[in-house]
Amino acid sequence: MRPPDAEPPGTPAAGVPGWQASCRCVGSSFAAWLAWDMADYGLARRWYGSSIKAAHASGDKLLAAYQTGSLAGFDRTSSATRAKSACP
């Protein structure tokens, strides 16, 4: 029997267990989405960065790619929104 704080089988051995990093990734991504929805673009970018770091720490390449794509979508949409609001 393994102790309750041990990593589940199949997770990376270095640093934070993969499943915990995945949970942090999803939570950070949700916080980024909420900040984006409230038009707080600086905070959204910070949360997306945190989400990408957590995805890499989890060892899940698909999750890391998804979060990087989410950041790219955010950058494209937020820059277009800012450009529209700057025009008279």
Phi and psi restraints in degrees (range 20) as a CNS / XPLOR table:
assign (resid 1 and name C) (resid 2 and name N)
       (resid 2 and name CA) (resid 2 and name C) 1.0 -95.8 20.0 2
assign (resid 2 and name N) (resid 2 and name CA)
       (resid 2 and name C) (resid 3 and name N) 1.0 152.4 20.0 2
assign (resid 2 and name C) (resid 3 and name N)
       (resid 3 and name CA) (resid 3 and name C) 1.0 -64.8 20.0 2
assign (resid 3 and name N) (resid 3 and name CA)
       (resid 3 and name C) (resid 4 and name N) 1.0 155.2 20.0 2
assign (resid 3 and name C) (resid 4 and name N)
       (resid 4 and name CA) (resid 4 and name C) 1.0 -62.9 20.0 2
assign (resid 4 and name N) (resid 4 and name CA)
       (resid 4 and name C) (resid 5 and name N) 1.0 -23.2 20.0 2
assign (resid 4 and name C) (resid 5 and name N)
       (resid 5 and name CA) (resid 5 and name C) 1.0 -93.8 20.0 2
assign (resid 5 and name N) (resid 5 and name CA)
       (resid 5 and name C) (resid 6 and name N) 1.0 3.6 20.0 2
assign (resid 5 and name C) (resid 6 and name N)
       (resid 6 and name CA) (resid 6 and name C) 1.0 -74.5 20.0 2
assign (resid 6 and name N) (resid 6 and name CA)
       (resid 6 and name C) (resid 7 and name N) 1.0 154.8 20.0 2
assign (resid 6 and name C) (resid 7 and name N)
       (resid 7 and name CA) (resid 7 and name C) 1.0 -72.3 20.0 2
assign (resid 7 and name N) (resid 7 and name CA)
       (resid 7 and name C) (resid 8 and name N) 1.0 143.7 20.0 2
assign (resid 7 and name C) (resid 8 and name N)
       (resid 8 and name CA) (resid 8 and name C) 1.0 -66.8 20.0 2
assign (resid 8 and name N) (resid 8 and name CA)
       (resid 8 and name C) (resid 9 and name N) 1.0 157.2 20.0 2
assign (resid 8 and name C) (resid 9 and name N)
       (resid 9 and name CA) (resid 9 and name C) 1.0 -58.5 20.0 2
assign (resid 9 and name N) (resid 9 and name CA)
       (resid 9 and name C) (resid 10 and name N) 1.0 142.2 20.0 2
assign (resid 9 and name C) (resid 10 and name N)
       (resid 10 and name CA) (resid 10 and name C) 1.0 88.7 20.0 2
assign (resid 10 and name N) (resid 10 and name CA)
       (resid 10 and name C) (resid 11 and name N) 1.0 4.0 20.0 2
assign (resid 10 and name C) (resid 11 and name N)
       (resid 11 and name CA) (resid 11 and name C) 1.0 -96.1 20.0 2
assign (resid 11 and name N) (resid 11 and name CA)
       (resid 11 and name C) (resid 12 and name N) 1.0 154.1 20.0 2
assign (resid 11 and name C) (resid 12 and name N)
       (resid 12 and name CA) (resid 12 and name C) 1.0 -61.9 20.0 2
assign (resid 12 and name N) (resid 12 and name CA)
       (resid 12 and name C) (resid 13 and name N) 1.0 145.4 20.0 2
assign (resid 12 and name C) (resid 13 and name N)
       (resid 13 and name CA) (resid 13 and name C) 1.0 -84.3 20.0 2
assign (resid 13 and name N) (resid 13 and name CA)
       (resid 13 and name C) (resid 14 and name N) 1.0 -19.3 20.0 2
assign (resid 13 and name C) (resid 14 and name N)
       (resid 14 and name CA) (resid 14 and name C) 1.0 -87.9 20.0 2
assign (resid 14 and name N) (resid 14 and name CA)
       (resid 14 and name C) (resid 15 and name N) 1.0 134.9 20.0 2
assign (resid 14 and name C) (resid 15 and name N)
       (resid 15 and name CA) (resid 15 and name C) 1.0 70.6 20.0 2
assign (resid 15 and name N) (resid 15 and name CA)
       (resid 15 and name C) (resid 16 and name N) 1.0 -139.5 20.0 2
assign (resid 15 and name C) (resid 16 and name N)
       (resid 16 and name CA) (resid 16 and name C) 1.0 -71.0 20.0 2
assign (resid 16 and name N) (resid 16 and name CA)
       (resid 16 and name C) (resid 17 and name N) 1.0 138.4 20.0 2
assign (resid 16 and name C) (resid 17 and name N)
       (resid 17 and name CA) (resid 17 and name C) 1.0 -56.5 20.0 2
assign (resid 17 and name N) (resid 17 and name CA)
       (resid 17 and name C) (resid 18 and name N) 1.0 145.1 20.0 2
assign (resid 17 and name C) (resid 18 and name N)
       (resid 18 and name CA) (resid 18 and name C) 1.0 -55.8 20.0 2
assign (resid 18 and name N) (resid 18 and name CA)
       (resid 18 and name C) (resid 19 and name N) 1.0 -40.4 20.0 2
assign (resid 18 and name C) (resid 19 and name N)
       (resid 19 and name CA) (resid 19 and name C) 1.0 -69.9 20.0 2
assign (resid 19 and name N) (resid 19 and name CA)
       (resid 19 and name C) (resid 20 and name N) 1.0 -32.5 20.0 2
assign (resid 19 and name C) (resid 20 and name N)
       (resid 20 and name CA) (resid 20 and name C) 1.0 -69.9 20.0 2
assign (resid 20 and name N) (resid 20 and name CA)
       (resid 20 and name C) (resid 21 and name N) 1.0 -39.8 20.0 2
assign (resid 20 and name C) (resid 21 and name N)
       (resid 21 and name CA) (resid 21 and name C) 1.0 -65.7 20.0 2
assign (resid 21 and name N) (resid 21 and name CA)
       (resid 21 and name C) (resid 22 and name N) 1.0 -37.2 20.0 2
assign (resid 21 and name C) (resid 22 and name N)
       (resid 22 and name CA) (resid 22 and name C) 1.0 -63.6 20.0 2
assign (resid 22 and name N) (resid 22 and name CA)
       (resid 22 and name C) (resid 23 and name N) 1.0 -41.2 20.0 2
assign (resid 22 and name C) (resid 23 and name N)
       (resid 23 and name CA) (resid 23 and name C) 1.0 -64.1 20.0 2
assign (resid 23 and name N) (resid 23 and name CA)
       (resid 23 and name C) (resid 24 and name N) 1.0 -41.8 20.0 2
assign (resid 23 and name C) (resid 24 and name N)
       (resid 24 and name CA) (resid 24 and name C) 1.0 -62.5 20.0 2
assign (resid 24 and name N) (resid 24 and name CA)
       (resid 24 and name C) (resid 25 and name N) 1.0 -38.8 20.0 2
assign (resid 24 and name C) (resid 25 and name N)
       (resid 25 and name CA) (resid 25 and name C) 1.0 -61.2 20.0 2
assign (resid 25 and name N) (resid 25 and name CA)
       (resid 25 and name C) (resid 26 and name N) 1.0 -48.9 20.0 2
assign (resid 25 and name C) (resid 26 and name N)
       (resid 26 and name CA) (resid 26 and name C) 1.0 -65.3 20.0 2
assign (resid 26 and name N) (resid 26 and name CA)
       (resid 26 and name C) (resid 27 and name N) 1.0 -40.9 20.0 2
assign (resid 26 and name C) (resid 27 and name N)
       (resid 27 and name CA) (resid 27 and name C) 1.0 -64.0 20.0 2
assign (resid 27 and name N) (resid 27 and name CA)
       (resid 27 and name C) (resid 28 and name N) 1.0 -42.3 20.0 2
assign (resid 27 and name C) (resid 28 and name N)
       (resid 28 and name CA) (resid 28 and name C) 1.0 -65.8 20.0 2
assign (resid 28 and name N) (resid 28 and name CA)
       (resid 28 and name C) (resid 29 and name N) 1.0 -37.9 20.0 2
assign (resid 28 and name C) (resid 29 and name N)
       (resid 29 and name CA) (resid 29 and name C) 1.0 -63.9 20.0 2
assign (resid 29 and name N) (resid 29 and name CA)
       (resid 29 and name C) (resid 30 and name N) 1.0 -41.2 20.0 2
assign (resid 29 and name C) (resid 30 and name N)
       (resid 30 and name CA) (resid 30 and name C) 1.0 -64.8 20.0 2
assign (resid 30 and name N) (resid 30 and name CA)
       (resid 30 and name C) (resid 31 and name N) 1.0 -42.3 20.0 2
assign (resid 30 and name C) (resid 31 and name N)
       (resid 31 and name CA) (resid 31 and name C) 1.0 -62.7 20.0 2
assign (resid 31 and name N) (resid 31 and name CA)
       (resid 31 and name C) (resid 32 and name N) 1.0 -37.8 20.0 2
assign (resid 31 and name C) (resid 32 and name N)
       (resid 32 and name CA) (resid 32 and name C) 1.0 -63.8 20.0 2
assign (resid 32 and name N) (resid 32 and name CA)
       (resid 32 and name C) (resid 33 and name N) 1.0 -43.7 20.0 2
assign (resid 32 and name C) (resid 33 and name N)
       (resid 33 and name CA) (resid 33 and name C) 1.0 -61.9 20.0 2
assign (resid 33 and name N) (resid 33 and name CA)
       (resid 33 and name C) (resid 34 and name N) 1.0 -42.2 20.0 2
assign (resid 33 and name C) (resid 34 and name N)
       (resid 34 and name CA) (resid 34 and name C) 1.0 -63.9 20.0 2
assign (resid 34 and name N) (resid 34 and name CA)
       (resid 34 and name C) (resid 35 and name N) 1.0 -42.5 20.0 2
assign (resid 34 and name C) (resid 35 and name N)
       (resid 35 and name CA) (resid 35 and name C) 1.0 -63.8 20.0 2
assign (resid 35 and name N) (resid 35 and name CA)
       (resid 35 and name C) (resid 36 and name N) 1.0 -40.8 20.0 2
assign (resid 35 and name C) (resid 36 and name N)
       (resid 36 and name CA) (resid 36 and name C) 1.0 -61.4 20.0 2
assign (resid 36 and name N) (resid 36 and name CA)
       (resid 36 and name C) (resid 37 and name N) 1.0 -44.6 20.0 2
assign (resid 36 and name C) (resid 37 and name N)
       (resid 37 and name CA) (resid 37 and name C) 1.0 -62.6 20.0 2
assign (resid 37 and name N) (resid 37 and name CA)
       (resid 37 and name C) (resid 38 and name N) 1.0 -29.6 20.0 2
assign (resid 37 and name C) (resid 38 and name N)
       (resid 38 and name CA) (resid 38 and name C) 1.0 -91.1 20.0 2
assign (resid 38 and name N) (resid 38 and name CA)
       (resid 38 and name C) (resid 39 and name N) 1.0 7.6 20.0 2
assign (resid 38 and name C) (resid 39 and name N)
       (resid 39 and name CA) (resid 39 and name C) 1.0 63.7 20.0 2
assign (resid 39 and name N) (resid 39 and name CA)
       (resid 39 and name C) (resid 40 and name N) 1.0 28.1 20.0 2
assign (resid 39 and name C) (resid 40 and name N)
       (resid 40 and name CA) (resid 40 and name C) 1.0 -98.2 20.0 2
assign (resid 40 and name N) (resid 40 and name CA)
       (resid 40 and name C) (resid 41 and name N) 1.0 80.0 20.0 2
assign (resid 40 and name C) (resid 41 and name N)
       (resid 41 and name CA) (resid 41 and name C) 1.0 -67.6 20.0 2
assign (resid 41 and name N) (resid 41 and name CA)
       (resid 41 and name C) (resid 42 and name N) 1.0 -33.3 20.0 2
assign (resid 41 and name C) (resid 42 and name N)
       (resid 42 and name CA) (resid 42 and name C) 1.0 -64.9 20.0 2
assign (resid 42 and name N) (resid 42 and name CA)
       (resid 42 and name C) (resid 43 and name N) 1.0 -44.5 20.0 2
assign (resid 42 and name C) (resid 43 and name N)
       (resid 43 and name CA) (resid 43 and name C) 1.0 -67.6 20.0 2
assign (resid 43 and name N) (resid 43 and name CA)
       (resid 43 and name C) (resid 44 and name N) 1.0 -38.9 20.0 2
assign (resid 43 and name C) (resid 44 and name N)
       (resid 44 and name CA) (resid 44 and name C) 1.0 -61.6 20.0 2
assign (resid 44 and name N) (resid 44 and name CA)
       (resid 44 and name C) (resid 45 and name N) 1.0 -44.3 20.0 2
assign (resid 44 and name C) (resid 45 and name N)
       (resid 45 and name CA) (resid 45 and name C) 1.0 -61.9 20.0 2
assign (resid 45 and name N) (resid 45 and name CA)
       (resid 45 and name C) (resid 46 and name N) 1.0 -40.7 20.0 2
assign (resid 45 and name C) (resid 46 and name N)
       (resid 46 and name CA) (resid 46 and name C) 1.0 -62.8 20.0 2
assign (resid 46 and name N) (resid 46 and name CA)
       (resid 46 and name C) (resid 47 and name N) 1.0 -43.8 20.0 2
assign (resid 46 and name C) (resid 47 and name N)
       (resid 47 and name CA) (resid 47 and name C) 1.0 -66.5 20.0 2
assign (resid 47 and name N) (resid 47 and name CA)
       (resid 47 and name C) (resid 48 and name N) 1.0 -38.9 20.0 2
assign (resid 47 and name C) (resid 48 and name N)
       (resid 48 and name CA) (resid 48 and name C) 1.0 -63.4 20.0 2
assign (resid 48 and name N) (resid 48 and name CA)
       (resid 48 and name C) (resid 49 and name N) 1.0 -39.4 20.0 2
assign (resid 48 and name C) (resid 49 and name N)
       (resid 49 and name CA) (resid 49 and name C) 1.0 -61.3 20.0 2
assign (resid 49 and name N) (resid 49 and name CA)
       (resid 49 and name C) (resid 50 and name N) 1.0 -42.2 20.0 2
assign (resid 49 and name C) (resid 50 and name N)
       (resid 50 and name CA) (resid 50 and name C) 1.0 -64.2 20.0 2
assign (resid 50 and name N) (resid 50 and name CA)
       (resid 50 and name C) (resid 51 and name N) 1.0 -38.2 20.0 2
assign (resid 50 and name C) (resid 51 and name N)
       (resid 51 and name CA) (resid 51 and name C) 1.0 -64.9 20.0 2
assign (resid 51 and name N) (resid 51 and name CA)
       (resid 51 and name C) (resid 52 and name N) 1.0 -41.6 20.0 2
assign (resid 51 and name C) (resid 52 and name N)
       (resid 52 and name CA) (resid 52 and name C) 1.0 -66.5 20.0 2
assign (resid 52 and name N) (resid 52 and name CA)
       (resid 52 and name C) (resid 53 and name N) 1.0 -41.0 20.0 2
assign (resid 52 and name C) (resid 53 and name N)
       (resid 53 and name CA) (resid 53 and name C) 1.0 -61.9 20.0 2
assign (resid 53 and name N) (resid 53 and name CA)
       (resid 53 and name C) (resid 54 and name N) 1.0 -42.7 20.0 2
assign (resid 53 and name C) (resid 54 and name N)
       (resid 54 and name CA) (resid 54 and name C) 1.0 -66.7 20.0 2
assign (resid 54 and name N) (resid 54 and name CA)
       (resid 54 and name C) (resid 55 and name N) 1.0 -36.9 20.0 2
assign (resid 54 and name C) (resid 55 and name N)
       (resid 55 and name CA) (resid 55 and name C) 1.0 -63.9 20.0 2
assign (resid 55 and name N) (resid 55 and name CA)
       (resid 55 and name C) (resid 56 and name N) 1.0 -42.1 20.0 2
assign (resid 55 and name C) (resid 56 and name N)
       (resid 56 and name CA) (resid 56 and name C) 1.0 -65.2 20.0 2
assign (resid 56 and name N) (resid 56 and name CA)
       (resid 56 and name C) (resid 57 and name N) 1.0 -38.7 20.0 2
assign (resid 56 and name C) (resid 57 and name N)
       (resid 57 and name CA) (resid 57 and name C) 1.0 -65.6 20.0 2
assign (resid 57 and name N) (resid 57 and name CA)
       (resid 57 and name C) (resid 58 and name N) 1.0 -28.0 20.0 2
assign (resid 57 and name C) (resid 58 and name N)
       (resid 58 and name CA) (resid 58 and name C) 1.0 -73.2 20.0 2
assign (resid 58 and name N) (resid 58 and name CA)
       (resid 58 and name C) (resid 59 and name N) 1.0 -21.0 20.0 2
assign (resid 58 and name C) (resid 59 and name N)
       (resid 59 and name CA) (resid 59 and name C) 1.0 83.4 20.0 2
assign (resid 59 and name N) (resid 59 and name CA)
       (resid 59 and name C) (resid 60 and name N) 1.0 4.1 20.0 2
assign (resid 59 and name C) (resid 60 and name N)
       (resid 60 and name CA) (resid 60 and name C) 1.0 -92.8 20.0 2
assign (resid 60 and name N) (resid 60 and name CA)
       (resid 60 and name C) (resid 61 and name N) 1.0 104.5 20.0 2
assign (resid 60 and name C) (resid 61 and name N)
       (resid 61 and name CA) (resid 61 and name C) 1.0 -66.6 20.0 2
assign (resid 61 and name N) (resid 61 and name CA)
       (resid 61 and name C) (resid 62 and name N) 1.0 -35.0 20.0 2
assign (resid 61 and name C) (resid 62 and name N)
       (resid 62 and name CA) (resid 62 and name C) 1.0 -66.4 20.0 2
assign (resid 62 and name N) (resid 62 and name CA)
       (resid 62 and name C) (resid 63 and name N) 1.0 -42.2 20.0 2
assign (resid 62 and name C) (resid 63 and name N)
       (resid 63 and name CA) (resid 63 and name C) 1.0 -63.1 20.0 2
assign (resid 63 and name N) (resid 63 and name CA)
       (resid 63 and name C) (resid 64 and name N) 1.0 -41.5 20.0 2
assign (resid 63 and name C) (resid 64 and name N)
       (resid 64 and name CA) (resid 64 and name C) 1.0 -63.6 20.0 2
assign (resid 64 and name N) (resid 64 and name CA)
       (resid 64 and name C) (resid 65 and name N) 1.0 -41.9 20.0 2
assign (resid 64 and name C) (resid 65 and name N)
       (resid 65 and name CA) (resid 65 and name C) 1.0 -65.7 20.0 2
assign (resid 65 and name N) (resid 65 and name CA)
       (resid 65 and name C) (resid 66 and name N) 1.0 -40.6 20.0 2
assign (resid 65 and name C) (resid 66 and name N)
       (resid 66 and name CA) (resid 66 and name C) 1.0 -62.7 20.0 2
assign (resid 66 and name N) (resid 66 and name CA)
       (resid 66 and name C) (resid 67 and name N) 1.0 -44.4 20.0 2
assign (resid 66 and name C) (resid 67 and name N)
       (resid 67 and name CA) (resid 67 and name C) 1.0 -67.8 20.0 2
assign (resid 67 and name N) (resid 67 and name CA)
       (resid 67 and name C) (resid 68 and name N) 1.0 -36.9 20.0 2
assign (resid 67 and name C) (resid 68 and name N)
       (resid 68 and name CA) (resid 68 and name C) 1.0 -64.6 20.0 2
assign (resid 68 and name N) (resid 68 and name CA)
       (resid 68 and name C) (resid 69 and name N) 1.0 -40.2 20.0 2
assign (resid 68 and name C) (resid 69 and name N)
       (resid 69 and name CA) (resid 69 and name C) 1.0 -64.8 20.0 2
assign (resid 69 and name N) (resid 69 and name CA)
       (resid 69 and name C) (resid 70 and name N) 1.0 -36.5 20.0 2
assign (resid 69 and name C) (resid 70 and name N)
       (resid 70 and name CA) (resid 70 and name C) 1.0 -63.7 20.0 2
assign (resid 70 and name N) (resid 70 and name CA)
       (resid 70 and name C) (resid 71 and name N) 1.0 -41.6 20.0 2
assign (resid 70 and name C) (resid 71 and name N)
       (resid 71 and name CA) (resid 71 and name C) 1.0 -63.7 20.0 2
assign (resid 71 and name N) (resid 71 and name CA)
       (resid 71 and name C) (resid 72 and name N) 1.0 -41.1 20.0 2
assign (resid 71 and name C) (resid 72 and name N)
       (resid 72 and name CA) (resid 72 and name C) 1.0 -62.7 20.0 2
assign (resid 72 and name N) (resid 72 and name CA)
       (resid 72 and name C) (resid 73 and name N) 1.0 -42.7 20.0 2
assign (resid 72 and name C) (resid 73 and name N)
       (resid 73 and name CA) (resid 73 and name C) 1.0 -63.3 20.0 2
assign (resid 73 and name N) (resid 73 and name CA)
       (resid 73 and name C) (resid 74 and name N) 1.0 -40.1 20.0 2
assign (resid 73 and name C) (resid 74 and name N)
       (resid 74 and name CA) (resid 74 and name C) 1.0 -62.1 20.0 2
assign (resid 74 and name N) (resid 74 and name CA)
       (resid 74 and name C) (resid 75 and name N) 1.0 -47.1 20.0 2
assign (resid 74 and name C) (resid 75 and name N)
       (resid 75 and name CA) (resid 75 and name C) 1.0 -59.2 20.0 2
assign (resid 75 and name N) (resid 75 and name CA)
       (resid 75 and name C) (resid 76 and name N) 1.0 -44.0 20.0 2
assign (resid 75 and name C) (resid 76 and name N)
       (resid 76 and name CA) (resid 76 and name C) 1.0 -66.1 20.0 2
assign (resid 76 and name N) (resid 76 and name CA)
       (resid 76 and name C) (resid 77 and name N) 1.0 -47.4 20.0 2
assign (resid 76 and name C) (resid 77 and name N)
       (resid 77 and name CA) (resid 77 and name C) 1.0 -69.5 20.0 2
assign (resid 77 and name N) (resid 77 and name CA)
       (resid 77 and name C) (resid 78 and name N) 1.0 -44.5 20.0 2
assign (resid 77 and name C) (resid 78 and name N)
       (resid 78 and name CA) (resid 78 and name C) 1.0 -67.7 20.0 2
assign (resid 78 and name N) (resid 78 and name CA)
       (resid 78 and name C) (resid 79 and name N) 1.0 -35.8 20.0 2
assign (resid 78 and name C) (resid 79 and name N)
       (resid 79 and name CA) (resid 79 and name C) 1.0 -69.7 20.0 2
assign (resid 79 and name N) (resid 79 and name CA)
       (resid 79 and name C) (resid 80 and name N) 1.0 -35.7 20.0 2
assign (resid 79 and name C) (resid 80 and name N)
       (resid 80 and name CA) (resid 80 and name C) 1.0 -67.3 20.0 2
assign (resid 80 and name N) (resid 80 and name CA)
       (resid 80 and name C) (resid 81 and name N) 1.0 -39.1 20.0 2
assign (resid 80 and name C) (resid 81 and name N)
       (resid 81 and name CA) (resid 81 and name C) 1.0 -65.7 20.0 2
assign (resid 81 and name N) (resid 81 and name CA)
       (resid 81 and name C) (resid 82 and name N) 1.0 -42.9 20.0 2
assign (resid 81 and name C) (resid 82 and name N)
       (resid 82 and name CA) (resid 82 and name C) 1.0 -65.7 20.0 2
assign (resid 82 and name N) (resid 82 and name CA)
       (resid 82 and name C) (resid 83 and name N) 1.0 -36.9 20.0 2
assign (resid 82 and name C) (resid 83 and name N)
       (resid 83 and name CA) (resid 83 and name C) 1.0 -66.8 20.0 2
assign (resid 83 and name N) (resid 83 and name CA)
       (resid 83 and name C) (resid 84 and name N) 1.0 -39.0 20.0 2
assign (resid 83 and name C) (resid 84 and name N)
       (resid 84 and name CA) (resid 84 and name C) 1.0 -66.2 20.0 2
assign (resid 84 and name N) (resid 84 and name CA)
       (resid 84 and name C) (resid 85 and name N) 1.0 -39.5 20.0 2
assign (resid 84 and name C) (resid 85 and name N)
       (resid 85 and name CA) (resid 85 and name C) 1.0 -72.6 20.0 2
assign (resid 85 and name N) (resid 85 and name CA)
       (resid 85 and name C) (resid 86 and name N) 1.0 -22.2 20.0 2
assign (resid 85 and name C) (resid 86 and name N)
       (resid 86 and name CA) (resid 86 and name C) 1.0 -80.1 20.0 2
assign (resid 86 and name N) (resid 86 and name CA)
       (resid 86 and name C) (resid 87 and name N) 1.0 -23.7 20.0 2
assign (resid 86 and name C) (resid 87 and name N)
       (resid 87 and name CA) (resid 87 and name C) 1.0 -80.1 20.0 2
assign (resid 87 and name N) (resid 87 and name CA)
       (resid 87 and name C) (resid 88 and name N) 1.0 140.6 20.0 2
